Amino acid sequence: MVIRSKAPLRLGLAGGGSDIAAYYNLHGGYVLNVTIDMYAYCTIEVGGSPGKIEFVAADLDIKEEHDTAEKLPVSSSLPLHAGTYNSIVSNFVKKPLSFKMTTYSDAPAGSGLGSSSTMVVAMIKAYEEWLNLPLGEYDISALACKIEREDLSLAGGKQDQYAATFGGFNFMEFYDNERVIVNPLRLKKWIRNELESSLVLYYTGVSRESANIIKEQIRHAEKGDAKNIESMHEVKQQAVFMKEAILKGDFEMFSSCLEKGWLAKKNSAASISNAFLDGLYQYAIDNGAKSAKISGAGGGGFMMIYCDPCLRVKLIRALNEHPQTGKTGTVLTTSFTERGTQAWTIYSN
């Protein structure tokens, strides 16, 4: 028997950073995001080597083999795999399992598209399918957050797990006591098409360690740093304004929110941007972009660029010829997705 699953990656449109506990526990957080047609994938093969658990991260070219046990050691190479297994066994099945798991992602680690958290969601969904676990969308999301933030003590926010599970355009609210509300947005088709036609994803060729950036933001929030808190208030407010903009189809307002949100985000922590990224932003503006932002925590990864669809080809050509990133950067055009994580079973004949 083979179980497969996939979970969509996301674009953080506005509000990113306000989904960090150090901020939302005191002030509440608002995030606007949308899932795209890039995925994290998981396959579980049952009935292979008895008494063994094998993890294969195909995109990272990493393999781990363990003797089956109720709790696996968490390695530095594949902590998410062991951490997710340990949580599933501890919370649900209460006995060791034996299987082979293979995972891979359409986006590299450090891309800013939420690939790590999305992978956890894909793994949970595969276990849910295999073991018939009683997990709804909020349950999967919350469990993924607990695995990363509590069990593995990995720094980060919450939007990625909920985006990957629910899918589509969502306005998310984060409050203390782990209360989360996901509000799906019903966009008119012409608005969706126009926005999809206006966005360009550009991988800068620079991966970054998001945890270090987030830890800096957490330190500022915990200390009550006035500049950081004020910046995050502005980041959160732009998520509210952008939600209104996309529901109405006001694209000038959308572009303004994107720009203001990025400027406020940069003010929240010094490591979010640098001279290279600021230069790339200006280069995009000079070649047809209206606004842009680095996706995710910042520091590198993907830049999300908004432009007039008629200038898209010119912008893409210019990005491909950028003197610093022309050989390492990659332009992607992407589509939005409506469905969140999915799983299915293949039975042998």
C-alpha angles and dihedrals in degrees: 000000000000126000121195132186140173135192126195124243118231144225113224102219100178143343098038111159094034086086090071112109095229088062107032094046088066104027109015122243135241123196131178117199144151133207121236137203094270117098150190111229134204132186125188117195114197125201101032119117110000114232093016137104117200124190119194120184096191097187092050094042090231126139130185129182124195136179105248114266140151090252126030126203111256109236127201091236101055107011094150093058096051093038092054092046092050091051094049093049095043096046102035126005099034092202138078119274131208122210147110119256124196122187138177139161136218089224129056121246111271092030096128092236095106095257098156096050091041089055091054089052091050091051093048090049091052091051090047091054094046099043098031092237120188096242127142126189096274090045094054092046094048092046091051090051092049093050093052103034102034111018096040098025092226115163118237149094135275108243096089096060094048093044093051092048100043102031128197129057111333137176106207129199122202124194140167121282088045093284113160129177120193114200112192112213121223105214122188111248095244091054091050092048093047093050092046090051092050101053128086124186115211121188105212094206088239116111118199139196102245093190092068092052092046092048088056090052091048092052091052092047094047091050091049092238103191096213092049094046093048090049092051091049087056092046090052093046091053089057089059092048093046092052089057091046096054094042089054096038092240100154096174087059090046091054092047091051091049092052096043092045092053093048090050092046091053089055093055096069133006094226095059093085138013140184092278094053093042089052092049090050091053091045089055091049091049090053102050108292119131096198141341145183139192109255118238125358094343132233094107140323118098126001113209110213128193119205145152105280089230089061095045095098092049091049094048091049091051092048091051088054097044107139094226103035104023092105097040106026122091129203117216129185111201142185129226120246129213101199127075127209118339136187137189139180129232115202120203118241 
